[in-house]
Amino acid sequence: MHNNSKLVIFDFDGTLADTLGALMRISNRLAPEFGYPQISDAQFANLKYLSSWEIIRFSKVALWKLPFLLKRVKEEFPGEVRNVKLFPGVVELLNTLKLQGYRLGIVSSNAEANIRSLLKQHQIEHLFDFVNTASTFGKGKAIGRLIKQYQCSKSDVIYIGDEIRDIQAARSIAIRIVAVGWGFNAPTALMDKQPDLLITKPLALINALARFYPTPTSQLACL
């Protein structure tokens, strides 16, 4: 066992789980209720190049409705959970990182119950030290609190995410961010925001982390 002072925190939607189709179906179902247009597949492809705030402006959802809409999306998610799969290579990646001694966690704006339901379905819940829910634009603060709680050095923490807002969250608290090219935002849109690294398949993270932490350590800096 090595690297046990290192904490790898994952986003969930679009990073570990392919929830994009489910979220699009839910969004379109809720469109009449919240007064925004349904999104076609072609429009959805264009959204991949936009940040979350740009998407909100594009949808013309009234800002005061946004918290209610996000709450409803989370509430509707369990009805879609059977249709959601993990991305190919994710289970192997997580098992390998755990065997290598990394500590694993999740910080997501999806509901904890939704995430745990899917982790249980795939029998990988035990691999994670924590599953933490953050507000849509509050991931940086949530990760910051976890760093204090687990008494980690920021240099020992890496966030893995698929959206522009994940890069912004990591930057806001000065931790490393690895962007993944298989989720919501397009790789070119992610690269524009200058993550520490962009990977295009889950198992590439194993070598990426080995580059960030070239010297195995048994020092328990992060308890």
N, C-alpha and C positions, 0 to 999 in steps of 0.2 A: 504493500500500500504506500502511496506517496501523494504529494500535492494536497494533503488534507487540510491545508490552511486556505485553499482556494475555493471561492464560491462562484458557481456559474448559475446565473438567474435567467430563466427563459420567459419570454412572452408566450402566450398560448395560441390565440387565434392567428392562423396564417404562419405560425412559426413551428409549433409542434403538431397542431391539428388543422386539417384542411376544412375549416368552417366557412369559407367564403361563400360557397353555394348556399349553405343554410342561412347565413346572415342576409344574403341577397333576397332569398325567398321571404324571410321574415320582414325585411324592409319593404318589399313590394306589397306584402299583405297589409302592413300598417299604413301604407301611403294614403289611402282615402281618409283614414281617421285623423292623421296628423297634417293633411293638406299639402303634401308634396307629390310631384309626379313619380310614377313607377319608373324604374330604371331598366332599359333594354340591355341585352348582352353587349351591344356595340358601345353604349354609353359607359357601361361598367368597365370595359377595356380602357376607356379614356381616363376614368377615375384613378387608375393605377399610377398616373403621373402627378396626382394632386396630393397636397397635405390634407390632414383632417379638417382644418379650418377652411381650406379652399373647397372641400367637398360640402361642408355645411353651407357655405355661401352659394354653391352651385345648386344645392337642393332647395334653397329658399325656405328651409324650415325656420319658423320663428324661434329666436334664441331662447325665449322663455319656455318653449315646448321641449327643448332639447333634453333636459334631465328626465322628463316624463317618457319621451321616446326611448331613450337609452335603457330606462328601467323596464319598459315593455319588451324591448328586444331581448333582454336577459330572461324575462319571465316566459317568453315564447320559445326560448332555446331548447328546453327539455323535450319539446315535441319534435325537435329535429335531430336530437342527439344520436339516434340509431343510424341516421344517414351520414354521420361524420366519421371520417377515418383519420388516423395519424398519417403524416407524410411518410413515404417509403424511406426506411433507414433510421427513423427516429427511435424506435425501440432498441435497436442495436447500438445506436449512438449513446443513449442514456445508460444502458447496461455497461457499456465500455467505460464511460466516464466515471460511473460509480465504482467500478472495479479498480480504476486508476486512482481512486481516493478523492475525487472532487466532491464537494458538497453541492447539491442541486436544489434549486428552488424555482418557483413560478411567481411572477408578478404580472397580472393581467387585468384588463378592465372588464372581463367577463366575470360572472358570479362564481364564487368559490364552489358552490354546490354543483354548478354545471361542469366545472373543470374536474372536480373529484369524481363525478359520475362517469366521465369519459376515461379518466385514468384507471378507475376500477374496472371498467369494461375491457380495457386492454392490459389489466393486471400489472400496472406500473406505478400505482400510487405510492408504494413503499420506497420508491427510489428518491422521493423528494422530501427534503427537510421541512419545507413549508410551501403552502399555496396561499398567496396573498392577493386580495382584490384591491385595485386602486381605481380612482375616478379616471375618466377618459384622458384628462390632461394632468393627472396627479401621480404618474408612475415614478417620476424623479423623487418626489417627497417620500413615497412608499418605500422605494429602494433605500433611500437615505436612512429611514427609520430602521430598516432591517440591518443595515451595515452597523448601526450603533448597537442594536439588540444583540447581534452576533459578534460584536467587538472585532470587526474585520478592518484591515487596512484597505483603503480604496483601491490600492494597486493590486489587491488580491481578488477583486470583484469584477466580473465581466457580465454584461447584459447582452442577450441574444434576441433580436427582434426583426420584424419584417416591414415596419412602417417608418416613415419620416419622423413621426412623433416619438418612436422608440429611441431614435438617434438623438433627438432633442432632449428627451428625458435623461439619457445617460450623460450628455454634455452638461446639462444643468447641475449635475452633482459631481462632475469630473471623474467619471469612471469609463473604462473601455466599453466600446460597443461593437459587436459583430453583427452586421446586417445580413439577412438571408434573402436570396434572390428568387425564392419559390412562393412567396406569400403575396400580400396585398399590393404593396408598392412595387413598381417596376425597378429592376436593377439600376437603370440609368438615373431614375429619380432619387434612389438611395445614394448612389455615388456622388451626386451633386451636393449632398449634405455631409460628405467626407466621414464616413464611419472609419473605425480603425481597420476594418477588414470587411470584405463582402465575400460570402461563400455561396456556391450554387447547388450544393447537395449536403444533406445533414452530416454524413460521415466525414466531410472535409473539416468539420469543427475539431476533430481529434488532433489532426496535425496543426491546426491553427492554435489551439491551446498549448500544444507542445512548443510552438514558436514563442508564444507570449511568456511561457514559464519553462525555459530550457533546463533549469536545474531542479530536479526532483527535491522535495523538501519534506521532512517529517515533522517540521516545526508546527505546533498547533497554535498558530497566531489567531485563528478564527474559531472560537470554541462554540 
